[in-house]
Amino acid sequence: MAVNNPKQTRVVDPINTEVVRGYKNADFVGMSLFPAVPVSQYGGQVIEFGKEAFILYASNRARGAGTKRVRFGYEGKPFVVIPSSLEGVVPFEDMVDADQVPGIDLSRGAVGLTMRSLTLGKEYQAAKLATDPNNYGADNKVALAGGDKWSAAGSKPADQINEAKRAIRKKIGVEPNTLVLSGDAFDALKENASLLDKIKYTQRGSITTEIIAAAFDVERVLVGKAVYADNEAADFSDVWGNNAVLAYVPANASMRYAPGSDGAMMNREEPSYGYSYVVGGMPMVEQPYQDRNAKSWIYPVTYDATPVLSGVEAGYLFQNPL
């Protein structure tokens, strides 16, 4: 007997699915390091990259001569997309008429908050992957201490960024274009004396990500401001901790990715520090159903995606900048 595809057995709520596919959160920056690429299955091989994508090939050929062939990427470590689902709840008491399906505003609120929880989980996964020093080679990370911390009076983060650029360029042949700062790292740079001195004749007011990008000659600088708590009684913690990550990501990667939007997705055969493998059709909202015991309408939201490191040599980790 044929086994049904899980997507075939779900009844999708098209209106609210469009709501979650348009969901954006300015505090989340994981997709800037791990842009989304579509996959058709829940497991496979990560497409990893070496120097072949950056080699200058002799493409000229004589008449009748053979043409050189170039292959980009290779099948590396296996990946598995772990299904992720949560259900939003709209109590009957919140409805004007308990005999009717919740209005669009109530349903949008329920699926929007549920989608935020799901994307927070993806942001946490991306941050843990990007800030784990065990994922980097010895030449692609530094644990800052003492006077080297960006918060130290005599530190020169611009010099450290340039060293990181050189390290990445030696590995992959191109310079990094994306700098992701945790909130702590951003705070350290805003008060760094050497950076303030560098811009004092050209800029006024407080230091912004645009000013940092210009000072470090990096195309884009983003600040990960997301926080999380393990439970309702716990204090909040920064998702990105006390770290900064410099990396090369394709220039057309969406900085503010709208999940499920095909136009924002990348081609995983293009070299990049990382990717988020997103199962086709995600995210999605299933048709709501009534839970009579809880006296609520339930909105199931599913977002099956996972971040992977496809070219970690294209990244550089700064630990403890503050």
Legacy VTK file of the C-alpha trace (Angstrom):
# vtk DataFile Version 3.0
C-alpha trace
ASCII
DATASET POLYDATA
POINTS 322 float
0.000 0.000 0.000
1.352 3.430 -0.902
2.299 5.689 2.017
0.869 9.184 1.839
3.232 12.110 1.774
2.720 14.093 5.037
2.033 17.222 2.992
-0.719 15.383 1.143
-2.463 14.428 4.378
-2.592 17.982 5.728
-5.357 20.409 4.915
-3.711 23.802 4.579
-5.263 27.108 5.613
-4.185 29.239 2.618
-4.931 32.654 4.132
-2.997 32.116 7.350
-0.222 30.299 5.512
0.354 33.516 3.575
0.436 35.349 6.912
3.295 33.228 8.269
5.158 33.254 4.962
5.209 37.018 5.154
6.352 37.029 8.769
9.478 39.070 9.520
11.300 39.924 12.729
14.015 42.585 12.676
15.686 41.064 15.744
16.410 37.801 13.888
19.561 37.724 11.742
20.259 33.998 11.405
19.059 33.980 7.799
21.783 36.507 6.937
24.367 33.771 7.605
22.167 30.826 6.656
20.003 31.948 3.685
17.151 29.642 2.807
17.347 27.042 0.060
14.479 24.698 -0.852
14.850 20.940 -0.479
12.375 18.289 -1.535
13.113 15.775 1.215
13.884 15.643 4.929
17.370 14.194 4.559
20.325 14.208 2.189
23.895 15.393 1.833
25.074 18.921 2.557
26.561 20.551 -0.546
29.966 21.737 0.722
32.450 23.907 -1.146
36.192 24.004 -1.699
38.451 26.258 -3.771
36.993 25.029 -7.070
34.355 27.769 -7.062
37.029 30.490 -6.932
39.714 29.128 -9.281
40.630 31.199 -12.356
40.217 28.665 -15.147
41.761 28.894 -18.627
38.546 28.872 -20.629
40.033 29.650 -24.043
40.054 26.699 -26.448
41.292 25.943 -29.940
38.838 25.072 -32.689
37.694 21.499 -32.254
39.450 21.156 -28.904
37.685 19.848 -25.826
36.049 22.147 -23.294
37.194 22.116 -19.699
34.577 20.985 -17.232
34.013 22.574 -13.868
32.127 21.027 -10.968
31.077 23.171 -8.010
30.636 21.699 -4.563
30.551 18.119 -3.366
28.319 15.989 -1.199
29.575 16.314 2.357
28.059 15.503 5.718
24.468 14.267 5.862
21.719 16.622 6.948
18.361 15.904 8.507
15.516 18.413 8.667
13.753 17.915 11.982
10.003 18.648 11.775
8.974 21.624 13.917
5.389 22.445 14.825
3.507 24.475 17.413
-0.179 25.216 17.866
-1.646 28.640 18.499
-4.672 28.810 20.780
-7.651 31.179 20.545
-9.988 30.639 23.526
-13.701 30.857 22.910
-13.830 33.595 25.546
-11.724 35.807 23.255
-14.282 35.550 20.493
-17.275 37.771 19.991
-19.387 34.763 19.030
-18.233 31.309 20.205
-20.268 29.646 17.475
-18.186 31.182 14.711
-14.651 30.503 13.514
-12.347 33.221 14.913
-12.147 36.327 12.756
-9.115 37.004 10.619
-7.544 39.372 13.168
-7.688 36.795 15.959
-6.365 34.035 13.747
-3.574 36.215 12.388
-2.532 37.093 15.907
-2.485 33.446 16.930
-0.467 32.236 13.957
1.824 35.279 14.061
2.856 34.692 17.678
3.211 30.972 17.024
5.392 31.657 13.999
7.533 33.956 16.114
8.165 31.121 18.545
9.097 28.776 15.698
11.454 31.286 14.065
13.019 32.058 17.447
13.876 28.367 17.620
15.504 28.565 14.173
17.416 31.689 15.217
18.682 29.847 18.299
19.809 26.885 16.182
21.640 29.182 13.760
23.357 31.081 16.579
24.502 27.897 18.318
25.959 26.613 15.054
27.677 29.892 14.167
29.126 30.601 17.633
30.462 27.121 18.443
34.291 27.402 18.312
34.564 23.664 17.694
33.136 24.233 14.209
36.072 26.455 13.180
39.691 25.798 12.311
42.475 27.364 14.365
43.017 30.136 11.777
39.355 31.128 11.688
38.594 32.049 15.278
39.905 34.115 18.160
38.966 34.272 21.832
39.448 37.919 22.790
40.841 38.684 26.224
42.310 41.594 28.161
43.327 44.555 26.006
42.164 42.825 22.818
38.504 42.940 23.816
36.596 45.521 21.803
35.446 47.055 25.076
39.076 47.607 26.191
40.442 51.136 25.990
43.346 50.384 23.651
41.789 47.736 21.440
41.668 48.116 17.662
38.792 46.035 16.274
39.377 47.329 12.732
42.796 45.653 12.724
41.261 42.418 14.020
38.554 42.521 11.348
41.232 43.010 8.675
43.140 40.003 10.012
39.959 37.943 9.839
39.362 39.123 6.268
42.822 37.970 5.261
42.301 34.598 6.937
39.056 34.035 5.027
40.478 35.271 1.732
43.397 32.836 2.028
40.927 29.983 2.503
38.312 30.748 -0.166
39.799 33.436 -2.409
37.219 36.168 -1.719
36.659 38.586 1.134
33.771 38.221 3.584
30.811 40.518 3.113
28.646 39.976 6.214
29.297 40.795 9.861
26.796 39.609 12.463
27.171 41.170 15.908
25.535 40.084 19.117
24.045 42.847 21.222
27.130 42.736 23.478
29.502 43.006 20.510
27.561 45.960 19.130
27.644 47.713 22.503
31.422 47.216 22.669
31.943 48.741 19.223
29.711 51.733 19.948
32.041 52.731 22.788
35.362 51.678 21.243
37.830 54.579 21.340
39.730 53.676 18.160
36.518 53.335 16.168
35.173 56.634 17.487
38.460 58.306 16.558
38.347 56.774 13.083
35.000 58.355 12.260
35.139 61.581 14.234
35.783 63.768 11.177
33.208 62.120 8.923
30.291 61.114 11.156
28.177 62.711 13.848
25.897 61.194 16.442
25.890 57.629 17.698
27.579 54.750 15.879
25.226 52.734 13.682
25.580 49.494 11.761
26.009 51.539 8.562
28.916 53.443 10.115
30.526 50.210 11.297
30.128 48.700 7.822
31.857 51.699 6.253
34.632 51.751 8.877
35.353 48.025 8.443
34.713 48.019 4.667
32.099 45.263 4.976
28.979 45.231 2.805
26.497 44.618 5.608
26.500 44.614 9.381
23.584 43.203 11.368
22.889 42.995 15.085
21.248 39.922 16.577
19.018 41.283 19.341
16.862 38.223 19.959
16.525 36.958 23.519
15.080 33.762 24.939
14.091 32.221 28.278
14.108 28.535 29.176
10.811 28.916 31.031
8.508 31.602 32.427
10.482 31.853 35.669
13.900 32.164 34.007
15.712 35.370 33.117
16.210 36.321 29.485
19.470 35.438 27.718
20.900 36.741 24.445
20.545 34.236 21.612
23.884 35.318 20.082
25.692 35.566 23.411
28.923 37.599 23.458
30.142 36.891 19.910
30.606 38.243 16.409
30.755 36.295 13.140
32.366 37.541 9.927
31.464 35.505 6.838
31.046 35.338 3.094
27.423 34.857 2.046
26.181 35.321 -1.555
25.381 38.949 -2.198
21.806 38.213 -3.249
20.990 36.418 0.011
17.925 37.991 1.592
18.814 39.964 4.732
15.216 39.959 5.862
14.029 36.605 4.556
10.304 35.965 4.374
9.928 32.226 5.112
8.323 30.268 2.326
8.869 32.967 -0.300
10.412 31.278 -3.324
11.836 34.565 -4.506
13.964 34.892 -1.369
15.417 31.399 -1.562
18.946 30.629 -2.732
20.502 27.932 -4.891
22.417 25.564 -2.625
25.007 24.947 -5.377
26.287 28.506 -4.827
29.224 28.782 -2.367
28.223 30.179 1.021
29.243 30.036 4.669
25.938 28.360 5.448
22.414 27.605 4.311
19.040 26.863 5.867
17.475 23.845 4.201
13.726 24.486 4.026
11.336 21.701 3.032
9.147 22.748 0.109
5.851 24.389 1.056
7.120 25.608 4.440
6.080 27.280 6.587
2.399 26.440 6.574
-0.716 26.690 8.720
-3.157 23.801 8.789
-6.896 24.312 8.989
-7.932 25.264 12.539
-9.875 22.825 14.657
-11.931 23.059 17.844
-10.697 21.628 21.127
-13.930 21.333 23.108
-12.142 20.413 26.327
-9.958 23.524 26.169
-12.880 25.522 24.693
-10.528 26.971 22.089
-9.775 27.099 18.416
-6.371 25.553 17.632
-4.082 26.730 14.815
-1.279 24.270 13.934
1.795 25.969 12.413
4.643 23.940 10.880
8.092 25.192 9.817
10.429 22.360 8.791
13.863 23.900 8.273
17.388 23.473 9.624
20.602 25.551 9.314
23.796 23.868 8.086
27.402 24.968 7.667
28.213 24.471 3.996
31.550 26.315 3.956
32.805 27.104 7.451
36.171 28.264 6.078
34.219 31.252 4.739
33.597 32.357 8.340
35.536 33.760 11.285
34.392 33.726 14.934
35.184 36.441 17.496
34.488 35.271 21.044
34.018 37.593 24.046
34.368 41.008 22.350
32.712 42.685 25.352
LINES 1 323
322 0 1 2 3 4 5 6 7 8 9 10 11 12 13 14 15 16 17 18 19 20 21 22 23 24 25 26 27 28 29 30 31 32 33 34 35 36 37 38 39 40 41 42 43 44 45 46 47 48 49 50 51 52 53 54 55 56 57 58 59 60 61 62 63 64 65 66 67 68 69 70 71 72 73 74 75 76 77 78 79 80 81 82 83 84 85 86 87 88 89 90 91 92 93 94 95 96 97 98 99 100 101 102 103 104 105 106 107 108 109 110 111 112 113 114 115 116 117 118 119 120 121 122 123 124 125 126 127 128 129 130 131 132 133 134 135 136 137 138 139 140 141 142 143 144 145 146 147 148 149 150 151 152 153 154 155 156 157 158 159 160 161 162 163 164 165 166 167 168 169 170 171 172 173 174 175 176 177 178 179 180 181 182 183 184 185 186 187 188 189 190 191 192 193 194 195 196 197 198 199 200 201 202 203 204 205 206 207 208 209 210 211 212 213 214 215 216 217 218 219 220 221 222 223 224 225 226 227 228 229 230 231 232 233 234 235 236 237 238 239 240 241 242 243 244 245 246 247 248 249 250 251 252 253 254 255 256 257 258 259 260 261 262 263 264 265 266 267 268 269 270 271 272 273 274 275 276 277 278 279 280 281 282 283 284 285 286 287 288 289 290 291 292 293 294 295 296 297 298 299 300 301 302 303 304 305 306 307 308 309 310 311 312 313 314 315 316 317 318 319 320 321
